[in-house]
Amino acid sequence: MMNDNVEVKSEEGDEKKWVNDSSVDHKGKVPLRASTGSWKAAFFIIAIETSERLSFFGIATSLVLYLTKVMHQDLKTAAKNVNYWSGVTTLMPLFGGFIADSYMGRYNTVLASSIFYLMGLILLTLSWFLPSLKPCDDTDLCTKPRRIHEVVFFLAIYLVSFGTGGHKPSLESFGADQFDEDHDEERRQKMSFFNWWNCALCTGLILGVTLIVYIQDNINWGAADIIFTVIMVFSLIVFILGRPFYRYRVPTGSPLTPMLQVLVASFSKRKLPHPSDPAQLYEVPKSIGNNKRFLCHTNKLKFLDKAAILVNDGSFGEKQSPWNLATVTKVEEVKLIINMIPIWVSTIPFGICVAQTATFFVKQGTTLNRKIGNGFEIPPASIFTVSALGMVVSVAIYDKILVPVLRRVTQNERGINILQRIGFGMLFCIGTMIVAALVERKRLEAVERDPLKGSLTMSIFWLAPQFLIIGFGDGFTLVGLQEYFYDQVPDSMRSLGIAFYLSVIGAASFLSSVLITVVDHMTEKNGKSWFGKDLNSSRLDKFYWVLAAMSTLNLFLFAFLASRYSYKRVQKVAVADCYEDKSDYESVETKV
């Protein structure tokens, strides 16, 4: 009896000493918990995220200004080029995430994409300083840039876009991989990781839209490009220095193939009766699965369960083709992806509201009085700082105050579940649109009272409340979406999970343009379009009210879908006890 107790304690000690979550260290061995992963590794990863976001927002927020001021494109052409670039930048993470999960691994993908990113930044710098690549000999007197400058400039920004495609989904999922979900302390740390990850993101954003934008406006664009390049080189070195501390996930091939196999197997056995006992469905033994995490069976989308029906004796299951027989875990992974589609769709209206911050909100800022102090003029894009500060504040309050309190009240390790957090943030989206409509109406009234000065009688800080509120909403909804798509996708698709989150923002930006076009045509038919040649002849306030109403209706839809959603349920040992009805929570540990 004493020997049994000693063996149990020894096993528990080994579990705490070593990380048994299928990850490996830089030598390809089982990681030692004390010297790898957790915050000691995450800080290296967060450092390169901060510098990457600084470069990205420094380029993105001023791209339309560069195209119109330096390359002398008309507003329509410049806007079209910005949209093309933004579209490619948004879609590339789907490709980058797939490559990371399937073949290269997240660390190697981050490394390779950072090199492409750096090449783009170096080209940007050379296009400004090399005489043969400069826009003109005298930029101030130039009316049309050299053709070679246009070619090199667009090649440079699309290299940055390509680098972002691999960098963004892989780096965030790689950072979250540093925390073991089966270890109580590290699981709680992982819940905080996404909060502080976004604080780092906001730090890069704030520096990008203040310091960098100021340098672009008051020194030159080339000086900002040099800063981007130097910081990216330094952060890449820091990232590589963290290599011995990281935990790595070995890619296992395309995650899409097993999903297709489940669909084929379930269709081929569609005429078979469904077993009365789900425990009869096929699952590999733990000894074969090694450290792979098993998923519990759920009663939703039961037609897919037929892929796990054994047509022969269970002992021959391992010998059957995966196109004829799938495990319960593989079937449940397909269910996870299908169940995420309605959630993905219902978060797009929030993304449409967020899209207004980079377009109409900033454009409003150009019409207001931006002078403070002794004639210092705030760049229009710098108003983004308020949104970033709102996000940082909301994340800090949520992580350090609300979560500890809510844990005691709800007995939920997260305080509230992920979808509740996302839904709560959507309330701020509605508030943002209401405030934006009221402020825009006041601006139009100021124009009516004094057509000469127009809205210059109003300070740009009138826009601060709407930026601050949407920042609070981002702290709940955007951070929640990142955690949701990382946590709820199959383990083999976590880089793609982050790409799915980014695709919400991309799809919302595209649909925002479509919505503007539709509203423009409808209102023009009924008299006067809400979108005139300039803001003073437009009625953005009415458009904001439409977005507020749309967001309110969507919140009810989201709440309905969230109430019916079943979270991923993970077990450590594949046993029949798992099939009992349990609460919808992220993990279930079964006992033999």
WOSULSUL-V339361 format. One record per backbone hydrogen bond with DSSP energy under -1.0 kcal/mol. CO is the residue of the C=O (numbers start at 0). NH is the residue of the N-H. If there is no record, write none. Layout:
co	nh
CO	NH
CO	NH
//
This chain:
co	nh
0	4
1	5
2	6
3	7
4	8
5	9
6	10
7	11
8	12
9	13
10	14
11	15
12	16
13	17
16	32
23	247
24	27
28	24
30	18
31	35
37	41
38	42
40	44
41	45
42	46
43	47
44	48
45	49
46	50
47	51
48	52
49	53
50	54
51	55
52	56
53	57
54	58
55	59
56	60
61	65
62	66
63	67
64	68
65	69
65	70
66	72
73	77
74	78
75	79
76	80
77	81
78	82
79	83
80	84
81	85
82	86
83	87
84	88
85	89
86	90
87	91
90	93
91	95
92	96
93	97
94	98
95	99
96	100
97	101
98	102
98	103
99	104
101	252
104	108
105	109
106	110
107	111
108	112
109	113
110	114
111	115
112	116
113	117
114	118
115	119
116	120
117	121
118	122
119	123
120	124
121	125
122	126
124	127
124	128
125	129
129	132
129	133
134	145
145	149
146	150
147	151
148	152
149	153
150	154
151	155
152	156
153	157
154	158
155	159
156	160
157	161
158	162
159	163
160	164
161	165
162	166
163	167
165	169
166	170
167	171
168	172
169	173
170	174
171	175
172	176
174	177
175	178
177	37
179	182
182	186
183	187
184	188
185	189
186	190
187	191
188	192
189	193
191	195
192	196
193	197
194	198
195	199
196	200
197	201
198	202
199	203
200	204
201	205
202	206
203	207
204	208
206	211
209	213
210	214
211	215
212	216
213	217
214	218
219	223
220	224
221	225
222	226
223	227
224	228
225	229
226	230
227	231
228	232
229	233
230	234
231	235
232	236
233	237
234	238
235	239
236	240
237	241
239	242
241	244
242	245
244	36
247	23
255	259
256	260
257	261
258	262
259	263
260	264
261	265
262	266
263	267
264	268
266	269
268	271
276	279
277	280
281	327
284	288
285	289
288	291
293	570
300	303
301	304
303	306
304	307
305	308
306	325
307	281
312	315
313	316
315	318
316	319
320	323
320	324
326	330
327	331
328	332
329	333
330	334
331	335
332	336
333	337
334	338
335	339
339	343
340	344
341	345
344	347
346	350
347	351
348	352
349	353
350	354
353	356
355	360
358	362
359	363
360	364
361	365
363	366
368	459
369	377
371	375
372	374
375	371
378	381
379	382
380	383
381	384
382	385
383	387
384	388
385	389
386	390
387	391
388	392
389	393
390	394
391	395
392	396
393	397
394	398
395	399
396	400
396	401
397	402
400	404
401	405
402	406
403	407
404	408
405	409
406	410
411	414
413	415
416	420
417	421
418	422
419	423
420	424
421	425
424	428
425	429
426	430
427	431
428	432
429	433
430	434
431	435
432	436
433	437
434	438
435	439
436	440
437	441
438	442
439	443
440	444
441	445
442	446
443	447
444	448
445	449
449	453
452	455
454	457
457	368
458	461
459	462
462	466
463	467
464	468
465	469
466	470
467	471
468	472
469	473
470	474
472	476
473	478
475	479
476	480
477	481
478	482
479	483
480	484
481	485
482	486
483	487
489	492
492	496
493	497
494	498
495	499
496	500
497	501
498	502
499	503
500	504
501	505
502	506
503	507
504	508
505	509
506	510
507	511
508	512
509	513
510	514
511	515
512	516
513	517
514	518
515	519
516	520
517	521
518	522
519	523
520	524
521	525
523	526
529	538
534	537
538	542
539	543
540	544
541	545
542	546
543	547
544	548
545	549
546	550
547	551
548	552
549	553
550	554
551	555
552	556
553	557
554	558
555	559
556	560
557	561
558	562
568	295
569	587
570	293
572	574
574	577
575	578
576	579
582	584
//
